[in-house]
Amino acid sequence: MASSSTALCSPHPLSSPRAASHAFRHSTVLPFLSSFHFKKRSNLTVNHEPPPSPCKVLCSRNPRGKKKSAKSDPIYHNRLVNLFVNRILKNGKKSLAFYIMYRALKMIQMKTKSNPLIILRQATLKVTPDVAVKATRVGGSTYQVPIELGSLQARAIAIRWLLEAARERHGPDMAFKLCCELMEAAAGNGNAFRKKETTHKMAESNRAFVHFRQFM
C-alpha cells in the first residue's frame, strides 16, 4: 500500500512501468513518430499527373459518321429526282426547286409521250464520266493527272454538268432549259454530253502522268 500511494503521490506519475505503458498505448501524438513520418513524407515525390490512357492514343475523338442515303421525292418517289432538286436549290427555296424540276419532267412527258423518269435516267447515264483529270503540281510544273471516279462522285459530277449546261442555254425559264438539256443528253447531244467527251479525251491524252497520283 505504501508503494502504490507513493507512486500516486509522486510528482512524476509516469515513473512507474505500468503507468508508462498505459500512457504509451493511449497517447495520440508522439514526438519521435511525428518527426519520423514527416521526414519520410518530405523525401517522397508525388506525381499528380494521371497516367496516359491508352484510349486517348488508339481511339479517335471524332469518329467518321455514317453517310446518309439520298431520300426520294414526294411525287415520283425517286432518289435521282431528289438529287436534282437539291442541286437546283438556292437560298433555301426548296419549294421553287421542286416546282422547276417537276415542271421540267412534265414538259418531257408532253414532248416525248413517255415516262420522264426514263429520260432523266438515260440523260444522267450518258453524261456520267468514268474518269476525271485533276491538276497536280510536281517539281514546279502542273500536270493534268487522270483519276478514277466512284459511282457516287461520278453521278454528282453528271448532275452538276447537266444543270450548268441548262443554265447556260437560252430560254424563257429554268424548267424549259432543263427540259431541253435532259432530252438532248439522253439522245447523246448537248453541252453536258460534250463536256464528258472532252474530259475523257483529256484523260486519255494525259495517261502518261498517271504515276503522279502519289503526289496528290
Secondary structure, DSSP 8 states (H G I E B T S, - for coil): -HHHHHHHHSS-GGGSHHHHHHHHHH-S--HHHHHHHHHHHHH-----S----HHHHHS-SS-----------TTT--HHHHHHHHHH--TT-HHHHHHHHHHHHHHHHHHHSS-HHHHHHHHHHHH--SEEEEEEEETTEEEEEEEE--HHHHHHHHHHHHHHHHHHS-SSSHHHHHHHHHHHHHTT-SHHHHHHHHHHHHHHHTGGGGGGGGG-
